[in-house]
Protein backbone atom coordinates (compact mmCIF):
# COMPACT_ATOMS: atom_id res chain seq x y z
CA UNK A 1 0.00 0.00 0.00
CA UNK A 2 1.28 3.47 -0.83
CA UNK A 3 2.16 5.90 1.92
CA UNK A 4 -0.79 8.35 2.13
CA UNK A 5 1.59 11.21 2.89
CA UNK A 6 3.52 10.57 -0.30
CA UNK A 7 0.32 10.27 -2.32
CA UNK A 8 -0.99 13.56 -0.91
CA UNK A 9 2.36 15.21 -1.59
CA UNK A 10 2.28 14.11 -5.21
CA UNK A 11 -1.20 15.51 -5.72
CA UNK A 12 -0.25 18.78 -4.02
CA UNK A 13 2.79 19.06 -6.28
CA UNK A 14 0.57 18.45 -9.31
CA UNK A 15 -1.68 21.34 -8.28
CA UNK A 16 1.30 23.69 -8.25
CA UNK A 17 2.88 22.45 -11.46
CA UNK A 18 2.24 24.87 -14.35
CA UNK A 19 2.92 22.06 -16.87
CA UNK A 20 -0.02 19.86 -15.87
CA UNK A 21 -3.47 20.06 -17.45
CA UNK A 22 -6.51 21.50 -15.71
CA UNK A 23 -8.12 18.06 -15.94
CA UNK A 24 -5.18 16.53 -14.06
CA UNK A 25 -5.33 19.27 -11.44
CA UNK A 26 -9.07 18.71 -10.98
CA UNK A 27 -8.43 15.00 -10.49
CA UNK A 28 -5.82 15.80 -7.83
CA UNK A 29 -8.25 18.16 -6.07
CA UNK A 30 -10.89 15.41 -6.08
CA UNK A 31 -8.50 12.80 -4.68
CA UNK A 32 -7.22 15.15 -1.98
CA UNK A 33 -10.71 16.20 -0.92
CA UNK A 34 -12.54 12.87 -1.17
CA UNK A 35 -9.92 10.25 -0.40
CA UNK A 36 -7.20 11.95 1.60
CA UNK A 37 -9.13 14.21 4.00
CA UNK A 38 -8.17 17.37 2.14
CA UNK A 39 -4.51 16.31 2.07
CA UNK A 40 -4.19 16.55 5.84
CA UNK A 41 -2.64 13.15 6.49
CA UNK A 42 -0.35 12.11 9.29
CA UNK A 43 2.33 9.54 9.02
CA UNK A 44 2.26 6.45 11.20
CA UNK A 45 5.80 7.35 12.23
CA UNK A 46 4.61 10.61 13.84
CA UNK A 47 3.90 8.67 17.04
CA UNK A 48 7.49 7.42 17.12
CA UNK A 49 9.15 10.82 17.00
CA UNK A 50 11.36 11.88 19.86
CA UNK A 51 9.58 14.84 21.55
CA UNK A 52 12.91 16.49 22.39
CA UNK A 53 13.98 16.42 18.75
CA UNK A 54 10.66 17.87 17.67
CA UNK A 55 10.99 20.64 20.26
CA UNK A 56 14.54 21.35 19.09
CA UNK A 57 13.39 21.59 15.48
CA UNK A 58 10.66 24.05 16.43
CA UNK A 59 13.14 26.20 18.36
CA UNK A 60 15.53 26.15 15.40
CA UNK A 61 12.77 27.27 13.04
CA UNK A 62 11.79 30.10 15.41
CA UNK A 63 15.38 31.37 15.36
CA UNK A 64 15.81 30.96 11.61
CA UNK A 65 15.86 34.38 9.89
CA UNK A 66 14.22 32.85 6.80
CA UNK A 67 11.10 31.83 8.74
CA UNK A 68 8.20 34.27 8.38
CA UNK A 69 6.92 36.16 11.41
CA UNK A 70 3.52 34.51 10.99
CA UNK A 71 5.04 31.02 11.05
CA UNK A 72 7.20 31.93 14.06
CA UNK A 73 4.09 32.91 16.01
CA UNK A 74 2.42 29.64 15.03
CA UNK A 75 5.48 27.69 16.17
CA UNK A 76 5.70 29.60 19.45
CA UNK A 77 2.08 28.69 20.20
CA UNK A 78 2.86 25.05 19.39
CA UNK A 79 5.88 25.14 21.66
CA UNK A 80 3.83 26.55 24.55
CA UNK A 81 1.14 23.90 24.27
Backbone bond lengths (Angstrom), bond angles and torsions (degrees), N, CA, C in turn:
res aa  C-N    CA-C-N  psi(-1)  N-CA   C-N-CA  omega(-1)  CA-C   N-CA-C  phi
1 X - - - 1.457 - - 1.530 108.73 -
2 X 1.286 116.69 139.41 1.460 122.13 179.65 1.515 111.01 -71.31
3 X 1.315 115.64 149.64 1.455 121.53 176.72 1.535 108.02 -71.92
4 X 1.344 118.21 120.31 1.470 120.30 -177.83 1.530 113.32 -58.05
5 X 1.317 116.94 -32.30 1.463 119.91 178.07 1.514 112.07 -65.54
6 X 1.331 115.99 -39.15 1.465 120.00 177.93 1.518 111.07 -69.31
7 X 1.332 116.32 -39.39 1.463 120.48 178.93 1.526 109.75 -63.09
8 X 1.332 116.25 -47.16 1.468 120.41 179.02 1.523 110.64 -61.25
9 X 1.327 116.87 -41.12 1.459 120.69 178.90 1.519 112.48 -61.88
10 X 1.319 116.37 -39.36 1.460 120.23 178.11 1.520 111.75 -64.73
11 X 1.326 116.21 -41.98 1.468 119.44 179.18 1.534 111.20 -68.66
12 X 1.324 116.84 -37.05 1.469 119.60 177.33 1.528 110.53 -65.65
13 X 1.323 116.37 -39.65 1.465 120.10 177.51 1.525 110.23 -63.44
14 X 1.321 116.70 -40.16 1.466 120.91 178.92 1.525 110.73 -60.19
15 X 1.316 116.96 -40.00 1.469 120.34 -179.33 1.522 111.98 -63.88
16 X 1.316 117.26 -28.71 1.461 121.37 -177.86 1.518 113.60 -98.01
17 X 1.318 117.02 2.34 1.455 121.22 -178.22 1.531 109.62 -90.31
18 X 1.328 117.76 116.76 1.470 119.98 -178.54 1.531 113.23 -69.15
19 X 1.341 117.73 -11.83 1.464 121.17 -177.59 1.519 113.82 -93.29
20 X 1.326 118.33 1.87 1.460 119.89 179.29 1.525 110.01 -99.96
21 X 1.323 115.21 152.66 1.468 120.90 -176.30 1.528 110.91 -73.69
22 X 1.318 115.33 160.56 1.459 120.54 177.63 1.533 110.01 -64.98
23 X 1.319 116.38 -34.24 1.468 120.40 177.38 1.534 110.90 -62.33
24 X 1.319 116.43 -43.03 1.461 121.56 178.24 1.529 110.83 -64.86
25 X 1.321 115.66 -41.07 1.471 119.65 178.66 1.521 111.05 -65.40
26 X 1.336 117.12 -38.79 1.463 120.05 178.28 1.527 110.43 -65.20
27 X 1.325 116.97 -38.99 1.453 120.72 176.65 1.530 110.15 -61.38
28 X 1.325 117.58 -43.40 1.460 121.03 179.16 1.526 111.03 -63.87
29 X 1.337 116.81 -40.25 1.471 119.63 176.80 1.523 110.60 -60.52
30 X 1.342 115.96 -43.93 1.463 121.01 -179.35 1.529 111.21 -62.48
31 X 1.330 116.37 -45.14 1.463 120.14 -179.81 1.525 110.20 -63.61
32 X 1.326 116.92 -46.07 1.464 120.06 -179.75 1.524 111.37 -60.58
33 X 1.310 116.52 -44.67 1.465 120.76 -176.14 1.525 112.46 -73.23
34 X 1.332 117.47 -44.15 1.456 120.92 -171.27 1.525 114.80 -92.34
35 X 1.312 117.44 -28.24 1.458 119.32 -174.93 1.521 113.52 -112.86
36 X 1.308 117.30 -23.72 1.464 119.52 -173.78 1.531 112.56 -121.39
37 X 1.309 117.83 29.19 1.466 122.56 174.69 1.524 111.74 51.86
38 X 1.314 116.17 46.16 1.458 120.73 179.04 1.516 113.77 72.38
39 X 1.331 117.50 12.00 1.464 120.81 -179.37 1.508 113.30 88.45
40 X 1.331 116.55 1.49 1.464 121.03 -179.96 1.517 108.76 -91.17
41 X 1.316 116.44 81.15 1.460 121.44 -178.67 1.515 109.01 -113.41
42 X 1.316 114.92 148.46 1.458 119.84 176.70 1.509 108.62 -114.02
43 X 1.257 115.47 147.30 1.453 121.48 -179.89 1.520 109.66 -82.26
44 X 1.324 116.26 147.97 1.459 120.07 177.33 1.519 110.39 -63.94
45 X 1.328 117.18 -23.68 1.458 120.31 -178.75 1.528 112.49 -79.18
46 X 1.341 118.04 -7.52 1.462 120.05 178.44 1.522 111.30 -59.01
47 X 1.316 117.34 -34.34 1.462 121.05 -178.60 1.523 111.44 -70.79
48 X 1.318 117.46 -20.43 1.457 121.65 -176.98 1.521 113.74 -94.47
49 X 1.308 117.17 4.26 1.464 119.74 -177.21 1.524 110.67 -75.57
50 X 1.317 114.86 143.43 1.452 121.12 177.43 1.533 108.59 -74.90
51 X 1.337 118.10 118.47 1.474 120.65 -176.94 1.527 113.30 -58.33
52 X 1.328 116.98 -32.38 1.469 119.12 178.95 1.523 111.72 -68.73
53 X 1.338 116.56 -36.28 1.463 119.63 177.19 1.516 110.99 -68.63
54 X 1.324 116.37 -39.18 1.462 120.27 177.95 1.517 109.72 -62.40
55 X 1.331 116.50 -46.19 1.464 121.54 179.55 1.536 110.55 -61.27
56 X 1.317 116.65 -40.60 1.465 120.38 178.07 1.517 112.13 -64.26
57 X 1.326 116.79 -39.12 1.460 120.79 177.61 1.515 112.07 -64.96
58 X 1.330 116.27 -39.43 1.466 120.56 178.25 1.528 109.96 -64.84
59 X 1.324 116.47 -43.92 1.470 120.09 179.21 1.532 111.15 -63.02
60 X 1.320 116.09 -39.00 1.470 119.96 178.57 1.521 110.48 -64.00
61 X 1.326 116.87 -41.87 1.466 120.42 179.78 1.525 111.07 -65.68
62 X 1.327 116.95 -37.25 1.468 120.81 179.00 1.533 110.39 -63.13
63 X 1.323 116.56 -35.82 1.466 120.68 -178.21 1.521 113.70 -90.32
64 X 1.317 117.51 0.20 1.454 121.71 -179.52 1.531 109.04 -80.89
65 X 1.336 118.45 123.00 1.469 120.44 -178.76 1.534 113.52 -65.51
66 X 1.318 118.05 -16.18 1.460 121.22 179.43 1.525 113.22 -86.90
67 X 1.328 116.89 -5.45 1.462 120.97 178.66 1.523 108.80 -84.92
68 X 1.331 116.48 133.51 1.468 120.70 -178.23 1.524 111.00 -66.97
69 X 1.320 116.00 155.45 1.455 121.48 179.42 1.526 110.72 -61.47
70 X 1.327 116.26 -37.87 1.469 120.82 179.21 1.531 110.70 -62.66
71 X 1.317 116.93 -44.54 1.463 121.24 179.85 1.524 110.56 -67.46
72 X 1.341 116.93 -37.46 1.465 119.90 178.17 1.523 111.16 -61.56
73 X 1.323 116.95 -40.38 1.468 119.79 177.55 1.523 111.29 -64.55
74 X 1.332 116.20 -40.79 1.461 121.15 177.43 1.531 110.63 -61.05
75 X 1.329 115.96 -43.53 1.458 120.77 -179.18 1.529 111.45 -68.74
76 X 1.321 117.18 -37.64 1.467 120.03 177.44 1.517 110.61 -62.02
77 X 1.322 116.77 -40.75 1.473 120.67 178.69 1.541 109.53 -64.89
78 X 1.320 116.68 -39.17 1.459 120.89 179.00 1.515 110.85 -66.23
79 X 1.314 116.38 -37.29 1.451 122.00 179.62 1.521 111.28 -67.86
80 X 1.326 116.69 -36.20 1.470 121.28 -179.22 1.519 113.15 -75.37
81 X 1.329 116.86 -19.87 1.471 118.66 -176.30 1.516 113.15 -83.55
